[in-house]
Amino acid sequence: MSVVFGAWIAFFVVRMNVDVGPELNRAFIVATYSVIVLLGWVYPMFGQLHARALVNACIAARACPSCRYEFGELPARDDGCVTCPECGAGWRVPGAPADRGQ
């Protein structure tokens, strides 16, 4: 997506016919294209960090990050995960009581 957007911006700059010399025009196009591609790589990383923060906040509040069902004192299985009874997702919840085979 960012490559297409960068190419579109470079094409638009060329079509504006800004005549400041061929070297400066080319440098501007390369710089613009490079910034757009770099942002295309960096922006998804921030999205992943934000998603991880939301998951951690839900687990700290003892709620399922998938459906917001409250875990309460649900026990953890053998693998350390609490299974949400609402949606079936499994999450590692620190401090969850161990399942006593019930």
C-alpha positions as CSV (number, residue, x, y, z in Angstrom):
1,M,0.0,0.0,0.0
2,S,2.7,2.5,0.9
3,V,4.7,1.7,-2.3
4,V,1.6,2.5,-4.4
5,F,1.0,5.7,-2.4
6,G,4.7,6.7,-2.7
7,A,4.6,6.1,-6.4
8,W,1.4,8.2,-6.7
9,I,3.0,11.1,-4.8
10,A,6.1,10.9,-7.0
11,F,4.0,10.9,-10.1
12,F,2.0,13.9,-8.8
13,V,5.2,15.9,-8.0
14,V,6.4,15.2,-11.6
15,R,3.1,16.3,-13.0
16,M,3.2,19.6,-11.1
17,N,6.1,20.6,-13.3
18,V,8.0,22.3,-10.6
19,D,11.1,23.5,-12.5
20,V,13.9,23.9,-10.0
21,G,16.3,21.8,-11.9
22,P,16.4,18.1,-12.7
23,E,18.7,17.2,-9.9
24,L,16.6,18.8,-7.2
25,N,13.4,17.5,-8.7
26,R,14.8,13.9,-8.7
27,A,16.1,14.3,-5.1
28,F,12.7,15.5,-3.9
29,I,10.9,12.6,-5.6
30,V,13.4,10.1,-4.1
31,A,13.1,11.7,-0.6
32,T,9.3,11.7,-0.7
33,Y,9.1,8.2,-1.9
34,S,11.6,7.0,0.8
35,V,9.7,8.7,3.6
36,I,6.4,7.1,2.4
37,V,8.0,3.7,2.2
38,L,9.6,4.1,5.7
39,L,6.3,5.2,7.2
40,G,4.7,2.1,5.6
41,W,7.1,-0.1,7.5
42,V,7.0,1.8,10.8
43,Y,3.3,2.4,11.2
44,P,2.2,-1.2,11.5
45,M,4.7,-1.7,14.4
46,F,2.9,1.0,16.4
47,G,-0.4,-0.8,15.7
48,Q,1.0,-4.0,17.1
49,L,2.3,-2.3,20.2
50,H,-1.1,-0.6,20.8
51,A,-2.9,-4.0,20.3
52,R,-0.6,-5.7,22.8
53,A,-1.2,-2.9,25.3
54,L,-5.0,-3.3,25.0
55,V,-4.7,-7.1,25.5
56,N,-2.5,-6.5,28.6
57,A,-5.0,-4.0,30.0
58,C,-7.9,-6.4,29.5
59,I,-6.1,-9.3,31.2
60,A,-5.1,-7.0,34.1
61,A,-8.8,-6.2,34.5
62,R,-9.5,-10.0,34.4
63,A,-11.6,-9.7,31.3
64,C,-11.3,-11.6,28.0
65,P,-9.6,-9.4,25.3
66,S,-11.7,-11.1,22.6
67,C,-15.2,-10.6,24.0
68,R,-14.8,-8.6,27.3
69,Y,-16.3,-11.4,29.4
70,E,-15.1,-11.1,33.0
71,F,-13.0,-14.0,34.1
72,G,-13.6,-13.5,37.8
73,E,-12.0,-16.4,39.6
74,L,-12.0,-18.9,36.8
75,P,-9.3,-21.5,37.3
76,A,-6.3,-21.9,35.0
77,R,-5.9,-25.2,33.0
78,D,-2.7,-27.3,33.1
79,D,-1.0,-25.1,30.5
80,G,-1.7,-22.0,32.6
81,C,-4.4,-20.6,30.4
82,V,-7.8,-19.5,31.5
83,T,-10.5,-20.4,29.0
84,C,-13.2,-17.9,28.4
85,P,-16.6,-19.6,28.8
86,E,-18.2,-17.0,26.5
87,C,-16.0,-17.3,23.3
88,G,-13.6,-20.2,24.1
89,A,-10.4,-18.2,23.8
90,G,-7.5,-19.1,26.1
91,W,-5.4,-16.5,27.8
92,R,-2.6,-16.6,30.3
93,V,-3.8,-14.7,33.3
94,P,-1.2,-14.1,36.0
95,G,-2.5,-15.0,39.5
96,A,-5.3,-17.2,38.2
97,P,-6.1,-20.0,40.7
98,A,-5.0,-23.5,39.6
99,D,-7.5,-26.0,38.3
100,R,-8.0,-28.7,41.0
101,G,-9.4,-31.3,38.6
102,Q,-13.0,-30.2,39.0
